[in-house]
Amino acid sequence: MERRVTSAGTWTVYIVRCANGALYTGITKDLKGRIKAHNQGKGAKYTASFGPVELAWKRRGKDKSAALKLEAAIKRLSRGEKDELIAGGRRT
């Protein structure tokens, strides 16, 4: 029996750009649903205050632990480094 592998349920690290230009980083197993939640004011206090948001960057994590580590590493970056990551010029 062949097992199908889907992206549903995999952990994704993401960066969204808020309406005020700020960047918000998070992780989720349902990126589309999480963006929708952010834009409905249900995603996080910060994005509820400064939404709507648009997806700026994403990367799948191997598992939850890897996604959390990547999220923490991104949150330690300066704004310029995050902009470089989004533009594709920086690796994490």
Secondary structure per residue as TSV (DSSP state, phi and psi in degrees):
chain	resnum	aa	ss	phi	psi
A	1	M	-	360.0	128.5
A	2	E	-	-85.2	134.1
A	3	R	-	-100.3	127.0
A	4	R	-	-87.6	133.1
A	5	V	-	-103.6	126.5
A	6	T	-	-120.9	163.0
A	7	S	S	-81.4	-11.4
A	8	A	T	-62.9	130.5
A	9	G	T	89.0	-3.0
A	10	T	-	-85.3	150.8
A	11	W	-	-80.6	135.4
A	12	T	E	-126.2	133.9
A	13	V	E	-95.4	135.8
A	14	Y	E	-139.6	157.1
A	15	I	E	-125.7	129.3
A	16	V	E	-114.6	150.8
A	17	R	E	-101.3	123.4
A	18	C	E	-81.1	165.2
A	19	A	T	-58.9	-27.7
A	20	N	T	-87.1	4.8
A	21	G	S	92.4	-10.6
A	22	A	-	-70.3	155.9
A	23	L	E	-107.2	137.0
A	24	Y	E	-123.3	131.8
A	25	T	E	-114.0	138.8
A	26	G	E	-156.3	-179.4
A	27	I	E	-129.8	155.1
A	28	T	E	-161.3	162.4
A	29	K	S	-99.8	-9.3
A	30	D	-	-136.8	86.2
A	31	L	H	-61.9	-46.5
A	32	K	H	-59.6	-44.8
A	33	G	H	-66.6	-36.3
A	34	R	H	-68.2	-42.4
A	35	I	H	-61.3	-43.3
A	36	K	H	-60.2	-44.0
A	37	A	H	-62.3	-44.4
A	38	H	H	-56.7	-44.0
A	39	N	H	-75.0	-13.8
A	40	Q	T	-96.8	5.5
A	41	G	T	80.3	13.9
A	42	K	-	-110.0	-5.8
A	43	G	S	-76.3	-47.0
A	44	A	-	-164.4	154.1
A	45	K	H	-57.0	-43.5
A	46	Y	H	-63.9	-49.3
A	47	T	H	-70.3	-25.8
A	48	A	H	-64.7	-34.1
A	49	S	H	-81.8	-29.2
A	50	F	H	-124.2	25.7
A	51	G	-	-82.5	174.7
A	52	P	-	-75.5	167.2
A	53	V	E	-117.5	159.5
A	54	E	E	-134.5	143.2
A	55	L	E	-65.6	129.1
A	56	A	E	-110.3	-28.2
A	57	W	E	-163.9	149.3
A	58	K	E	-153.5	154.9
A	59	R	E	-156.1	134.7
A	60	R	E	-74.6	140.9
A	61	G	-	-97.0	151.8
A	62	K	S	-63.2	-38.6
A	63	D	S	-158.1	-178.4
A	64	K	H	-61.7	-41.8
A	65	S	H	-60.4	-46.4
A	66	A	H	-63.6	-40.5
A	67	A	H	-64.2	-42.4
A	68	L	H	-64.2	-39.5
A	69	K	H	-65.5	-42.5
A	70	L	H	-65.3	-42.6
A	71	E	H	-57.7	-46.2
A	72	A	H	-62.9	-40.3
A	73	A	H	-64.2	-41.5
A	74	I	H	-66.2	-40.3
A	75	K	H	-64.4	-22.8
A	76	R	T	-82.5	-12.0
A	77	L	S	-72.5	152.2
A	78	S	-	-73.0	167.4
A	79	R	H	-59.9	-42.8
A	80	G	H	-61.4	-40.6
A	81	E	H	-67.1	-36.6
A	82	K	H	-66.3	-41.7
A	83	D	H	-61.3	-39.0
A	84	E	H	-65.8	-41.0
A	85	L	H	-60.7	-46.4
A	86	I	H	-62.1	-38.5
A	87	A	H	-74.4	-11.3
A	88	G	T	94.9	5.0
A	89	G	-	-95.5	0.2
A	90	R	-	-131.5	140.6
A	91	R	-	-106.2	145.7
A	92	T	-	-103.5	360.0
